[in-house]
């Protein structure tokens, strides 16, 4: 097991990277909202939005496969949607007699629609953090009047995930150093592995709570008042305004096209 949490930002000198973080955040949220508002079964619209994400990825110098590979981490969440074909009313396509379940045509259509929406939204988020620094994104969130408490939670979570990852790695090394495997003996049972893993998770949780208390005291001693501060400052350029209005115009066209 590895807990390496790296910086998702890719430092390149492209027109996408130079855009104001507020513009990139607004455009990404707009694309995600539009994709999720599309009715089920609009495959050409899904394909169009996906091609837009791939085009922006190419303009950012990341290549068309970057967002696809990085979005694979969200694959386990697809399991939550596998029950849709069995719970949606419609004409039965496949029946499982011994369970009394039936997959419907509308359920299958809704399932793939949800998967396409989810996949495009994840790729959009992956692309956003790849072309925008996390401190700049936090600055954009504060500028767009997101609650300061929520921005602080996001900032602290991102900053100290690496610390918790390092703590977990040290615990794994300590377990390995105290374990030995005699040649010819069986590997430990699954129950034993589960018991050890549960104990490690509990210990990591306790260490995280203790460390969070020390960090909070250190922040208060340095004048922290609940409002995160940053030296970043941006001004909207003509390219930023052009990008924003262009995306809004395209969103209006897409909405009219879908409604018609």
C-alpha positions in Angstrom: 0.0 0.0 0.0 1.2 3.5 -0.8 -0.1 6.9 0.4 1.8 9.2 -1.9 -0.4 12.3 -2.4 1.2 14.5 -5.0 0.3 18.0 -6.4 -2.2 17.6 -9.3 -1.1 20.9 -10.8 0.9 20.6 -14.1 3.1 23.7 -14.6 3.0 24.6 -18.2 3.0 27.9 -20.1 -0.3 27.6 -22.1 -3.2 29.9 -22.7 -5.4 27.7 -20.4 -2.9 28.0 -17.5 -2.8 31.8 -17.9 -6.5 32.2 -17.5 -7.9 33.8 -14.3 -8.7 31.0 -11.7 -12.1 32.5 -11.2 -12.9 32.1 -14.9 -11.6 28.5 -15.0 -13.7 27.7 -11.9 -16.9 29.3 -13.3 -16.5 27.6 -16.7 -15.8 24.2 -15.1 -18.9 24.5 -12.8 -21.0 25.6 -15.7 -20.0 22.6 -17.8 -20.7 20.2 -14.9 -24.1 21.7 -14.3 -25.0 21.7 -18.0 -23.9 18.0 -18.3 -26.0 17.0 -15.3 -29.1 18.9 -16.6 -29.1 17.0 -19.9 -32.0 14.6 -20.2 -31.2 10.9 -20.3 -30.3 9.5 -23.7 -28.8 12.6 -25.3 -25.7 10.7 -26.4 -24.6 13.3 -29.0 -24.7 16.0 -26.4 -22.7 13.9 -24.0 -20.2 13.2 -26.7 -20.0 17.0 -27.5 -19.2 18.0 -23.9 -16.7 15.2 -23.6 -14.9 16.4 -26.8 -14.8 19.9 -25.3 -13.0 18.5 -22.2 -10.5 16.7 -24.4 -10.0 19.8 -26.6 -9.2 21.9 -23.5 -6.9 19.2 -22.2 -5.0 19.4 -25.5 -4.9 23.2 -25.4 -3.4 22.9 -21.9 -0.6 20.7 -23.2 -1.7 17.7 -21.3 -2.9 15.5 -24.2 -6.3 13.8 -24.8 -5.5 10.8 -22.6 -4.5 12.7 -19.4 -8.0 13.3 -18.0 -9.1 9.8 -19.0 -6.3 8.1 -17.1 -6.6 10.4 -14.1 -10.4 9.9 -13.9 -10.0 6.1 -13.3 -9.7 6.6 -9.6 -13.4 7.3 -9.5 -14.3 3.9 -11.0 -15.4 2.3 -7.7 -18.1 4.9 -7.3 -19.8 3.5 -10.4 -21.0 0.6 -8.2 -23.5 2.9 -6.5 -25.4 3.3 -9.8 -25.6 -0.4 -10.8 -29.1 -0.8 -9.2 -30.7 1.8 -11.5 -31.7 -0.7 -14.3 -33.5 -2.9 -11.7 -35.4 0.0 -10.0 -36.5 2.0 -13.0 -39.9 1.3 -14.5 -40.0 0.3 -18.2 -40.1 -2.7 -20.5 -38.2 -5.7 -19.2 -35.1 -6.5 -21.2 -33.4 -9.1 -19.0 -35.0 -11.0 -16.2 -33.3 -12.9 -13.3 -35.9 -15.5 -12.3 -34.3 -16.8 -9.1 -34.0 -13.2 -7.7 -37.1 -11.8 -9.2 -35.2 -8.9 -10.7 -35.8 -7.4 -14.2 -33.6 -4.9 -16.1 -35.7 -2.3 -18.0 -34.9 -0.5 -21.2 -35.4 2.9 -19.5 -33.2 1.8 -16.6 -30.3 0.8 -18.8 -30.6 4.2 -20.7 -30.7 6.0 -17.4 -27.7 4.0 -16.1 -25.5 4.9 -19.0 -26.6 8.5 -18.9 -25.6 8.8 -15.3 -22.3 7.1 -16.0 -21.5 9.5 -18.8 -22.5 12.6 -16.7 -20.4 11.3 -13.8 -17.4 10.6 -16.1 -17.5 14.0 -17.8 -17.8 15.8 -14.5 -14.9 13.9 -13.0 -12.7 14.6 -16.0 -13.6 18.3 -15.8 -12.6 18.5 -12.2 -9.3 16.6 -12.9 -8.6 19.1 -15.7 -9.4 22.1 -13.5 -6.9 21.1 -10.7 -4.3 20.2 -13.4 -4.3 23.8 -14.9 -4.9 25.7 -11.6 -2.9 25.8 -8.4 -4.8 24.8 -5.3 -4.0 28.1 -3.5 -5.3 30.0 -6.6 -8.5 27.9 -6.6 -9.0 28.6 -2.9 -8.5 32.3 -3.6 -11.1 32.1 -6.4 -13.5 30.4 -4.1 -13.2 33.1 -1.5 -13.5 35.8 -4.2 -16.7 34.2 -5.4 -18.1 34.5 -1.9 -18.0 30.9 -0.9 -18.3 30.6 3.0 -15.0 31.2 4.6 -15.4 28.2 6.9 -15.8 25.8 3.9 -12.8 27.3 2.2 -10.7 26.9 5.4 -11.8 23.3 5.7 -10.8 22.5 2.1 -7.5 24.3 2.5 -6.6 22.5 5.8 -7.8 19.1 4.4 -5.6 19.4 1.3 -2.6 20.7 3.2 -2.6 17.9 5.8 -3.6 14.9 3.7 0.1 14.6 2.9 1.0 14.6 6.6 -1.5 11.8 7.3 -0.2 9.9 4.3 3.3 10.1 5.7 2.1 9.0 9.1 0.4 6.0 7.5 3.6 5.1 5.6 5.6 5.2 8.8 3.0 2.9 10.5 3.3 0.4 7.5 7.1 0.5 7.8 6.9 -0.1 11.5 4.6 -3.1 11.0 6.9 -4.5 8.3 10.0 -4.1 10.6 8.3 -6.0 13.4 7.1 -8.8 11.1 9.0 -11.7 9.7 8.1 -14.4 7.2 9.6 -17.8 7.7 10.2 -19.6 4.4 7.7 -22.4 4.0 5.1 -21.0 6.4 1.7 -19.9 5.3 0.8 -16.3 4.8 -1.4 -14.7 7.6 -5.1 -15.3 7.3 -7.5 -12.7 5.9 -9.1 -12.3 9.4 -5.7 -11.5 10.9 -4.9 -9.0 8.2 -8.3 -7.3 8.7 -7.7 -7.1 12.5 -4.3 -5.5 12.0 -5.6 -3.1 9.4 -8.5 -2.1 11.6 -6.1 -1.4 14.5 -3.8 0.7 12.3 -6.8 2.7 11.0 -7.9 3.4 14.6 -4.4 4.4 15.7 -4.1 6.7 12.6 -7.4 8.3 13.6 -6.2 9.0 17.1 -2.9 10.4 15.9 -4.8 12.6 13.4 -7.0 14.0 16.2 -4.0 14.8 18.4 -2.1 16.4 15.5 -5.1 18.5 14.6 -5.3 19.9 18.1 -1.6 20.8 18.0 -2.0 22.4 14.6 -5.0 24.4 15.7 -3.1 25.8 18.7 -0.1 26.7 16.5 -2.5 28.5 14.1 -4.1 30.4 16.9 -0.7 31.4 18.3 0.1 32.9 14.9 -3.0 35.0 14.7 -5.4 32.8 12.8 -8.9 34.1 13.0 -10.8 31.6 10.8 -10.3 33.5 7.6 -7.6 32.1 5.3 -5.2 34.6 3.7 -3.2 34.5 0.5 -0.8 36.7 -1.3 -2.3 35.7 -4.7 -4.0 38.5 -6.6 -5.4 38.4 -10.2 -7.0 40.9 -12.5 -9.4 39.9 -15.3 -7.9 40.5 -18.8 -9.7 40.7 -22.1 -8.9 37.1 -22.8 -10.6 36.1 -19.5 -13.8 38.1 -20.3 -13.8 36.7 -23.9 -13.5 33.2 -22.5 -16.3 33.7 -20.0 -18.8 35.3 -22.5 -17.9 32.7 -25.1 -18.6 29.8 -22.8 -21.8 31.5 -21.6 -22.9 31.9 -25.3 -22.1 28.3 -26.1 -24.0 27.2 -23.0 -27.0 29.1 -24.1 -26.8 27.5 -27.6 -26.5 24.1 -26.1 -29.5 24.6 -23.8 -31.7 25.8 -26.7 -30.5 22.9 -28.9 -31.3 20.3 -26.1 -34.7 21.9 -25.4 -35.7 21.9 -29.1 
